[in-house]
Amino acid sequence: MDKIKVAVIGATGAVGQVFMWMLADHPWFEVAYITASAARINQKYASTVHWLLPFEMPTAIEDQMISEFNTDAMKAAGVKIVFSALPASVAAEAEPLLRDLGFYVFSNASAMRYDKNVPILIPETNLETLALIEKQGYPNGGFVVTNANCVTTGLAMALAPLRKFGIKEISICSYQSVSGAGYPGLSAFDITDNCIPYIGSEEEKVEKEIKKILSIDPVVFAYCVRVPVMFGHLEAIWLTFEKDVDTDDILKAWSEFTEVSSLPSTPAQPVVYNSSNTFPQPKYAFWGSPKGMEVYTGRLKKKENKIGFVLLVNNLVKGSAGGSIQNAEAFIQQYGLH
């Protein structure tokens, strides 16, 4: 099968770089068009991007030319699928426009997440919500599919196989890396040797999105803290269930959780537990195959009627660009490309 031509809009930021890295040798997709800010137009990707990832830039993307945001040019390049790494304020205008022009948009931005006809898709947890694209006009028109906030993504992955126990209450404190703030993000003066106990609107996103994604209605208590780490978000979680649950039940549920494993960007085991008291740590954020797509759990314990554990999600990969790519794969598998 010929590869499907895709565009990456906002290709030079932290999330855009992950899109470019993951798509460089993707078995289904080929990057045919990329955009960035006006100052970078008509420049080669490698000459203008400040590469942030902890490995070398793939040679396949070094010479790709950055173009202006031009929907006619995108169509002329054969693009039907668009991956959006735009800031929410820009995405709020660009993504509905792309949808109205017939493009299939897979977005990392929060701008359209709460539209009732726009799925917040994590294929392992709520694949059935992909059908919402039909309410947006597909197959006669375009659509937008969003992925969740990066913290919510990790939380939803760990909780999805536990829904059968009846989740009544979620308490979460996240410890979020600086790459989650984008680039250039926070000033070094603010974050060096420091933690910041507030990330604007993050706690509200977690509380709202977990309910929409998992179709549950627990009480949610969330704190989100920015910490001086480059990659990976840690989350310390306590759960209360309707049923009597022990740690063996949790481990069994995670081990049997192998949804949509046929997609190219889905690991064989999406949630990986390790019993070491020092696991997980942010330095493991790019572990696994595909790199950064596994969610790691550890420190599992039961106290009175609560279950606690710690998880790690790669905020840029599974929690951002990798999640969007996986969503596009799920669409192709379910619907094909028309």
C-alpha positions as CSV (number, residue, x, y, z in Angstrom):
1,M,0.0,0.0,0.0
2,D,1.2,3.5,-0.8
3,K,1.9,5.6,2.3
4,I,-0.8,8.2,3.2
5,K,0.4,11.8,2.8
6,V,0.0,13.9,6.0
7,A,0.8,17.4,7.1
8,V,2.3,18.5,10.4
9,I,1.3,22.0,11.4
10,G,3.4,23.6,14.1
11,A,6.2,21.3,13.3
12,T,9.1,23.0,15.1
13,G,7.8,23.1,18.7
14,A,8.4,20.3,21.3
15,V,5.3,18.4,20.3
16,G,5.8,19.1,16.6
17,Q,9.3,17.6,16.9
18,V,7.9,14.4,18.2
19,F,5.4,14.2,15.3
20,M,8.3,14.6,12.9
21,W,10.5,12.0,14.7
22,M,7.7,9.4,14.9
23,L,6.5,10.0,11.3
24,A,10.0,9.8,9.8
25,D,9.8,6.0,9.4
26,H,6.1,5.4,10.0
27,P,4.8,2.3,8.1
28,W,1.6,4.0,7.0
29,F,2.2,7.8,6.9
30,E,4.5,10.1,4.9
31,V,5.0,13.7,5.8
32,A,4.3,15.7,2.7
33,Y,3.8,19.2,4.1
34,I,5.0,21.0,7.3
35,T,4.3,24.5,8.7
36,A,5.8,26.7,11.4
37,S,5.9,30.4,12.3
38,A,6.3,32.9,9.5
39,A,10.0,33.5,10.3
40,R,10.8,29.8,9.4
41,I,9.0,29.6,6.1
42,N,11.1,28.4,3.1
43,Q,13.8,27.1,5.4
44,K,15.0,23.5,5.8
45,Y,13.8,21.8,8.9
46,A,17.2,21.1,10.4
47,S,18.5,24.6,9.8
48,T,15.8,26.3,11.8
49,V,14.6,23.9,14.5
50,H,16.1,23.9,18.0
51,W,16.1,20.1,18.5
52,L,15.0,19.2,22.0
53,L,14.6,15.4,22.0
54,P,17.2,13.2,23.7
55,F,18.4,11.5,20.5
56,E,19.5,12.7,17.1
57,M,17.2,14.2,14.5
58,P,16.3,11.6,11.8
59,T,18.1,12.3,8.6
60,A,14.9,11.8,6.6
61,I,13.4,15.0,8.0
62,E,16.5,17.3,7.9
63,D,15.9,18.7,4.5
64,Q,12.2,19.0,4.5
65,M,11.1,22.6,3.7
66,I,8.8,24.5,5.9
67,S,5.8,26.0,4.2
68,E,3.2,28.6,5.0
69,F,-0.2,27.6,6.3
70,N,-2.0,27.3,2.9
71,T,-4.8,24.8,2.6
72,D,-4.7,24.9,-1.2
73,A,-1.0,23.9,-1.2
74,M,-1.7,21.2,1.3
75,K,-4.4,19.7,-1.0
76,A,-2.0,20.0,-4.0
77,A,0.5,18.0,-2.0
78,G,-2.0,15.2,-1.6
79,V,-2.6,15.8,2.1
80,K,-5.8,14.5,3.6
81,I,-4.7,13.9,7.3
82,V,-3.4,16.8,9.3
83,F,-1.5,16.5,12.6
84,S,-1.9,19.6,14.7
85,A,0.7,20.7,17.2
86,L,-0.6,24.3,17.3
87,P,-1.1,26.3,20.5
88,A,-4.7,26.2,21.6
89,S,-5.3,29.9,20.8
90,V,-4.2,29.3,17.1
91,A,-5.8,25.9,16.9
92,A,-9.2,27.3,17.8
93,E,-9.3,29.1,14.4
94,A,-7.2,26.8,12.2
95,E,-8.7,23.4,13.1
96,P,-12.4,24.2,12.4
97,L,-11.3,25.7,9.1
98,L,-9.4,22.6,8.2
99,R,-12.4,20.4,9.1
100,D,-14.7,22.6,7.1
101,L,-12.4,22.2,4.0
102,G,-12.6,18.4,4.3
103,F,-9.3,17.6,6.1
104,Y,-9.1,14.9,8.8
105,V,-7.5,16.7,11.8
106,F,-5.8,14.8,14.6
107,S,-5.1,17.5,17.2
108,N,-2.9,17.8,20.3
109,A,-4.5,21.1,21.2
110,S,-7.2,21.6,23.8
111,A,-9.3,24.1,21.8
112,M,-11.9,21.6,20.6
113,R,-11.8,18.9,23.3
114,Y,-15.0,19.8,24.9
115,D,-17.2,20.0,21.8
116,K,-19.8,17.3,22.3
117,N,-19.2,15.9,18.8
118,V,-15.4,15.9,19.1
119,P,-13.9,12.7,20.6
120,I,-11.1,12.9,23.2
121,L,-9.7,9.7,21.9
122,I,-7.3,7.2,23.5
123,P,-7.8,4.1,21.4
124,E,-7.1,1.6,24.3
125,T,-9.8,3.2,26.5
126,N,-12.6,4.6,24.4
127,L,-12.3,3.5,20.7
128,E,-16.1,3.6,20.3
129,T,-16.1,7.4,20.6
130,L,-14.3,7.6,17.2
131,A,-17.8,7.3,15.8
132,L,-18.5,10.9,16.8
133,I,-16.7,11.9,13.6
134,E,-19.9,11.0,11.8
135,K,-21.7,13.7,13.7
136,Q,-19.2,16.2,12.4
137,G,-20.1,15.3,8.8
138,Y,-17.8,12.3,7.9
139,P,-17.6,10.7,5.4
140,N,-19.0,13.7,3.4
141,G,-16.7,16.2,5.2
142,G,-13.8,16.6,7.5
143,F,-13.5,16.1,11.2
144,V,-11.4,16.9,14.3
145,V,-10.2,14.2,16.7
146,T,-8.4,15.4,19.8
147,N,-6.2,13.6,22.3
148,A,-6.3,14.2,26.0
149,N,-4.3,16.4,28.2
150,C,-1.0,14.5,28.8
151,V,-1.6,13.9,32.6
152,T,-5.2,12.7,31.8
153,T,-3.8,10.3,29.2
154,G,-1.6,8.5,31.7
155,L,-4.4,8.4,34.2
156,A,-6.9,7.1,31.8
157,M,-4.6,4.4,30.6
158,A,-4.1,3.1,34.2
159,L,-7.8,3.5,35.1
160,A,-9.4,2.1,32.0
161,P,-9.0,-1.6,32.9
162,L,-10.1,-0.8,36.5
163,R,-13.5,0.7,35.5
164,K,-15.1,-2.7,36.1
165,F,-14.5,-2.3,39.8
166,G,-16.5,1.0,40.0
167,I,-14.3,4.0,40.5
168,K,-15.9,6.3,43.1
169,E,-13.1,8.7,43.9
170,I,-9.8,9.7,42.4
171,S,-7.1,11.7,44.2
172,I,-4.1,12.6,42.0
173,C,-1.0,14.8,42.4
174,S,1.1,15.1,39.2
175,Y,4.7,16.1,39.0
176,Q,5.1,17.5,35.5
177,S,8.3,18.0,33.5
178,V,9.2,21.3,32.0
179,S,8.8,20.0,28.4
180,G,5.0,20.0,29.1
181,A,5.2,23.8,29.1
182,G,6.5,23.8,25.5
183,Y,9.6,25.6,24.2
184,P,10.9,28.0,25.4
185,G,8.4,27.5,28.2
186,L,9.4,28.4,31.7
187,S,12.3,30.7,32.6
188,A,15.3,28.9,34.0
189,F,15.1,31.4,36.9
190,D,11.6,30.1,37.8
191,I,12.2,26.3,37.6
192,T,15.9,25.7,38.5
193,D,16.1,24.1,41.9
194,N,12.4,24.8,42.3
195,C,8.9,23.3,42.0
196,I,5.9,25.3,41.1
197,P,2.6,24.1,42.7
198,Y,0.3,25.4,40.1
199,I,-0.1,24.9,36.3
200,G,-2.9,27.0,34.9
201,S,-6.1,25.1,34.1
202,E,-4.3,21.8,34.3
203,E,-6.3,20.5,37.3
204,E,-9.6,21.4,35.8
205,K,-8.6,19.6,32.6
206,V,-7.8,16.4,34.4
207,E,-11.1,16.5,36.4
208,K,-13.2,17.2,33.3
209,E,-11.4,15.0,30.7
210,I,-11.2,11.8,32.8
211,K,-15.0,11.7,33.1
212,K,-15.6,12.3,29.4
213,I,-13.0,9.7,28.3
214,L,-13.9,6.9,30.6
215,S,-17.6,7.6,30.9
216,I,-17.4,7.6,34.6
217,D,-18.4,10.2,37.2
218,P,-16.1,9.9,40.3
219,V,-15.2,12.7,42.7
220,V,-11.8,13.9,41.5
221,F,-9.2,15.8,43.6
222,A,-6.2,17.0,41.6
223,Y,-3.0,18.9,42.2
224,C,-0.6,19.6,39.4
225,V,3.0,20.6,40.1
226,R,5.8,21.7,37.7
227,V,9.1,20.1,38.5
228,P,12.7,20.6,37.2
229,V,12.8,17.5,35.0
230,M,13.0,17.5,31.2
231,F,10.7,14.7,30.1
232,G,7.9,12.6,31.7
233,H,5.1,13.2,34.1
234,L,4.8,11.3,37.3
235,E,1.4,10.9,39.0
236,A,0.7,9.7,42.5
237,I,-2.8,8.3,42.7
238,W,-5.3,7.0,45.3
239,L,-8.5,5.4,44.2
240,T,-11.7,4.4,46.0
241,F,-13.9,1.7,44.5
242,E,-17.4,0.5,44.8
243,K,-16.3,-3.1,45.0
244,D,-13.8,-4.6,47.4
245,V,-10.5,-4.7,45.4
246,D,-7.0,-5.8,46.4
247,T,-3.7,-5.3,44.7
248,D,-3.8,-8.7,42.9
249,D,-7.0,-7.6,41.2
250,I,-5.3,-4.4,40.0
251,L,-2.2,-6.2,38.7
252,K,-4.4,-8.8,36.8
253,A,-6.5,-6.1,35.2
254,W,-3.3,-4.2,34.0
255,S,-1.7,-7.4,32.7
256,E,-4.8,-8.3,30.7
257,F,-5.1,-4.8,29.2
258,T,-3.9,-5.3,25.6
259,E,-6.4,-3.3,23.6
260,V,-5.8,-2.2,19.9
261,S,-2.4,-3.9,20.0
262,S,-2.5,-4.3,16.2
263,L,-1.9,-0.6,15.6
264,P,1.7,0.3,14.7
265,S,2.1,2.8,17.6
266,T,0.6,0.6,20.3
267,P,2.9,-1.4,22.5
268,A,2.2,-5.1,23.2
269,Q,1.6,-4.2,26.9
270,P,0.3,-0.6,27.2
271,V,0.5,-0.5,31.0
272,V,3.7,-2.0,32.5
273,Y,4.0,-2.6,36.3
274,N,7.3,-3.0,38.1
275,S,7.4,-3.9,41.8
276,S,10.7,-2.0,42.6
277,N,10.2,0.7,45.2
278,T,12.2,3.1,43.0
279,F,10.0,2.6,39.9
280,P,8.9,4.5,37.9
281,Q,11.1,7.5,37.3
282,P,11.0,10.2,34.7
283,K,14.4,9.0,33.2
284,Y,12.5,6.0,31.9
285,A,10.1,8.2,29.9
286,F,11.5,7.0,26.5
287,W,11.7,3.3,27.4
288,G,9.6,0.8,25.6
289,S,8.7,-0.1,22.0
290,P,7.5,2.2,20.4
291,K,9.6,4.5,22.6
292,G,7.5,6.6,25.0
293,M,4.2,4.9,24.3
294,E,4.0,2.6,27.4
295,V,2.6,3.9,30.7
296,Y,4.6,2.6,33.7
297,T,3.1,1.9,37.1
298,G,4.7,1.1,40.5
299,R,4.4,1.5,44.2
300,L,1.0,-0.4,44.3
301,K,-0.5,-0.6,47.7
302,K,-3.8,-0.9,49.6
303,K,-4.6,1.1,52.7
304,E,-8.0,0.7,54.3
305,N,-10.4,0.9,51.4
306,K,-8.1,2.7,49.0
307,I,-5.7,1.6,46.3
308,G,-2.6,3.7,45.6
309,F,0.1,3.7,43.0
310,V,2.5,5.9,41.0
311,L,2.5,6.1,37.2
312,L,4.8,7.6,34.6
313,V,3.6,8.9,31.2
314,N,5.8,10.3,28.5
315,N,4.1,13.7,28.1
316,L,5.4,14.4,24.6
317,V,4.9,10.9,23.1
318,K,1.9,8.9,24.5
319,G,0.6,12.1,26.1
320,S,0.9,14.3,23.0
321,A,2.1,13.6,19.4
322,G,2.3,9.8,19.7
323,G,-1.3,9.7,21.0
324,S,-2.5,11.7,18.0
325,I,-0.6,9.4,15.6
326,Q,-2.2,6.4,17.3
327,N,-5.6,8.1,16.9
328,A,-5.0,8.4,13.1
329,E,-4.0,4.8,13.0
330,A,-7.2,3.8,14.7
331,F,-9.2,5.8,12.2
332,I,-7.5,4.2,9.2
333,Q,-8.0,0.7,10.7
334,Q,-11.7,1.4,11.4
335,Y,-12.7,3.5,8.3
336,G,-9.9,3.4,5.7
337,L,-9.2,6.6,3.8
338,H,-11.8,8.1,1.5
